Amino acid sequence: GSNEPNVFTFGALMSACARARNADKAVKLLNAMESKFGVKPNAVVYGSAISACERNFPPRHMKAIELLHQACDNPAINVSPALFNTAM
């Protein structure tokens, strides 16, 4: 098997960022996924990144909305009502 990170690796990392309330790390990871590792984010990854922004102290609402727009603009991502709820 390969030791390269995949979308599940990033999903787990992003979830940890959300639990740690670390929006900065979540956004950096999201940006590095494709540019550095060639891994395309999915709705779960975006949801966790948005959650990290909302749970950050202080909350980063505008960044969460910006990430939601990015997800909506990506035709490969199945944007669900849950993703919108996360950004609220």
Long-range contacts (C-beta under 8 A, 24 or more apart in sequence): 4-37, 5-37, 5-39, 6-39, 7-39, 7-40, 7-41, 7-42, 7-44, 7-45, 9-39, 10-37, 10-39, 10-41, 10-45, 11-42, 11-44, 11-45, 11-48, 14-44, 14-45, 14-48, 14-49, 14-52, 15-48, 17-48, 17-49, 17-52, 18-48, 18-49, 18-51, 18-52, 18-55, 20-52, 21-52, 21-55, 21-56, 21-57, 22-52, 22-56, 23-52, 23-53, 23-55, 23-56, 23-60, 23-63, 24-56, 25-52, 26-52, 26-53, 27-52, 27-53, 27-63, 27-67, 30-67, 40-76, 41-71, 41-74, 41-77, 42-77, 43-71, 43-77, 43-78, 43-79, 43-80, 43-83, 46-70, 46-71, 46-77, 46-83, 47-82, 47-83, 47-86, 50-83, 50-86, 50-87, 51-86, 54-86, 54-87
